[in-house]
Amino acid sequence: MENLNSLSPIQNERMTCYGGVAAAAALPSPPPTTLTTLPSSPCNTFVRVREVGSGGAEDPNTVVKQSVDGFKWRLLVSYDGTHFKGWQFQQTPPTIQCILEKALTRATKLERKDLHLVGASRTDGGVHAWGQVAHFITPFNYDSLDSIHAALNGLLPPDIRVREISAAVPEFHARFSAKGKIYHYKIYNDAIMDPFQRLYAYHVTHKLNAAVMREAANHFIGTHDFSAFGNSSRNDGMPNPVKTIFRFDIVNMVIKSHNNLAPKDGLLSLICPFHCH
């Protein structure tokens, strides 16, 4: 994810997810900006409490606003989603939120229901994220975040890492403060799949025409109503189904051969950023 934090009452966020059928390798991140001033006194904030549906996943149909006194903390999380069924908490199988909450409960000595961990977006199984934003709440302050940052990464498996942890203003919400997201897909376009790319790219054997794909991608650019992709039976608080896709890049990438032979073409990168509102 790209971190566009500011000191304004509502922090701006741009989230980068790498996924689809298969996900992309991590891209270089711009230098992070961190909110270094910790809150000096508890803040009164509203959190969204979700009930767990019959399928194990949290049901966004039931949303209750509950006032909570506490300190809000912002996380920037990076993970390889190969062995996980996406972000959203489920009883089974393991998800990113589930594993992160287990680490948080051990590090903070709080119960899951007290943390109110919220992610900026759900991801599908096998999808990776370079910087997914999340937040949680504690009833106590931290004089320094170094200890809990190190503790979380020590408790998490090696395929999940908290890249940043910082104090957040009361109005900040990992999901509703998001200003944009970037989705990045990779296609490995060759007769034989490179085993080193298999977890991070989708394999297509027939030759693709990148120029034609770029022409087609232009039809996605602009402001569109995505109501058809939502679940009309659920009221999950989505303020506006109209989103703006302001870029859709089709990029030919060159892969450096693992045997030090000449580099070869064969990897297409599809990058699609959009504004949330």
N, C-alpha and C positions, 0 to 999 in steps of 0.2 A: 504494500500500500504506500501511496505517497502521503506524507504527513504534512498537512497545511494548517497546523495549529496557529492560533493567534491568541492574544490576551483579551479578545472581545468576549462579551457575555455568552455568546454562542460560538463555540469553536468550529471552524470550518474543517471538513474532512473530505479527502478523496481516497477512495478505497480501490486497491488493485487486486483482482482475483485472477488466478490462472486456472482455467478449467474448461469445462465442456465434456466431451468424451474423454479427453486426456488433457493434462495441464502442462503449462510451460515452465521452463526453468526460471529461477529467480533472476530478476533484472537488477542492475545497480540502482540503489536508492539515493535520492538527494540527501544532503546533510540534514539530519533531523533537527527540529526545533522543539524544545521541551519547556513546558511550563514549570519553572524552577521554584516559584514561590508557593509553599504549601499553605493550605487554608489554616488560619489561626484559631478558628472557632467552628463548631458544628454548624452545618447548614440544613435548613428544612427543604427537602426536595420531594418530588413525587416520583414513584416508581411504578412500573407496569407489572402487575402480578398475573401470571398465566397459569391456567389449570392444565394438568396432564390429561390428554385424551385417551381413549380406549386403545389406540394403537401404540401407546408409549410416548409418542412425540407430544410436545407441548401444543395445546390447542389455542391458537390465537383468537378463536371465536369468543373466548371469555377473557375480558380485560378489565381489571379492577384497578382504579387509581388509589394508592395508599400513601399517606404522608409518612416519611421516614426521616428521623434526625440522624445525620451521619456525615461522613466525608466521602466524596466521590473521587474515584481513581480511574484514569484512562490507561488502557493497555494497547500496545501495538504488537500484534501476534503474527508470526510467520510459521507456516507448517507445510510439510509434505503430507498430502492427504491420502496417499496410496492405501494405507491400512485403516482408514476411517470412513464412516458413512456420513460425511459432511459435518457441518458445524453444529446443527441444532441438537439440543439435549434429547436423548431417548433412553429408555431403560436398558435396551439392548438393540443393536450392537454398539460398540464404543464410538463416540463422536468426539470432536474437538472440544466442544463445550463441556462434555462430561469429564474428560481428562483434565481440562483446565480447572474446573470446579473442584475436583478432588485435590489438586495441588493447592488451590486457594484455601480450602478448608483446613488443610494441614498447616499451611503457612500462617494463617490468621487465627486458627482455633475457633472459627465461626462455622455455623451450619450453612448448608447450601441456600436455604430460604432466606437467610440473613444477608447474603452477599449480593443478591439481585443482579447476577452477572447477565449482561446484555451484549449481544454482538451486533455489528453494523449490518450484517446480512447473513442469510443462510447460504450454504454451498452444498452442492450435490456430493455424493460419495466419490472418492478418488480425485476430487478437485483440490488444488493447492492454493495457498495464498502467500503473497510476499509481505503483505502488511494489512491484516484485518484488524479493524478497530473494535474494541470492546470496552465496557466500563463495569465497575463493581463498587459497592458501598461498604464502608466499615463504620462502626460506632466510635472508633478512636482514630486519632491522628498519628502520623509517622513523622518523627524528627528527621529521618533520612530514609530514602527509598532504596538505597543500595542493598540493604540486608534482605528485604523482601524480594527484590529483583533477583538477587543471587539464589535465594531460597526457592523461588518458583522454577527457575531454570534447572536447579538441582533436582527438583521433584518431578519435573516433566520428562517424558521420553525424548530421545534425541531428535525425533522428527517434528517436535513442536518447540518453539522458542518464543519467549517474550522479548521482543527487541527493545521496547521502551515501556516505562511506567512513569506516569506523571500525575500530578494533582489536576483535577478538573473543576471548573466552576459549576455551581449548582444547576445551571440551565443546560449544561452539556448533556447530550444523549447520543450514544454511539450510533444509533440507527437514525433518529430524526434530525440530528445535526449534520448528517452527511450531505455534502453538496454535489458529489459526483462519484462515479465508480469507473474503473477501467477493467475490462475483461480481455484476456489475452489467450488466444488459442494457437497451438502449433500443429502443423501437418507435416509429417515426414513423407515426402513424395519420391519414392524409389521402389524398385522391384523387391528389394530385400530390406527388412527393417533393421536398423542399427539397434542392437540390444541395449546400448547405453542411452538410447533415446526413448525406449519403449514406455517408460512411466510418465513421460513428459510431452509426448506428441502422439497424434493420431496417424495411423499408417494408411496411406492411399497409394496403391500400386500403379494405377493408370496416370498418364502424364496430365498435370493440371496446367491450365493457361492462366497465369497470374494476371495478365493484362485484362482478360475478360472478367476475371474475378473482381478486379479493381473497378471496372465499369459497373458491374452489378452491385458492388458495395455502395456506390454513390446513391442508390435508391433508398438505402437505409438512413442516410444522413438527413437530419431535420427533426422536427417536433412531431411526435406521434402519440396516439392514445393507445396504451397497452392494456386496456381493460380486459380484452379477450384472453390475456395471459394470466389474469388474476382469478382468485376463487371467490365468486360472487356470494357464496353461502357463508363466507367468513367476514367478520368485521375486524380486521387486524390493525386498524388505525392508519392505513395508507391514505395520506392526505390528498394525493392527486395522481391518477394513473397516467397522466401526460408527462412524457419524458423527452428530452432532447438529446439525440445522438449527434455530437458535433464533429466526430471523426471516425472513420472506419478505414484503417490502413491495412493493405496487403503487402507484406514485405518479404522479399527473397532473402534468406539468410544463408551464409556460407558456413559449412561445418568443417572444422579442422579434423583431418583423419587421425585416428588413434594410433596408426602405425607410421606416422610422420610422413606419409605420402602427400601428394598435392591435395589441397582442400577441394571439396566437391560441393556443388549445389544440391538442393533436394529438400530444403526445409523452408516451409512457408509460415510466416507469422501473421496472424490476424489479430489486430489490436482495435478494440471498440470502446472508447470512452463515452460516457454520457452524463448529463446533469440529472440529478435526482428531482430537482424542482427549480 
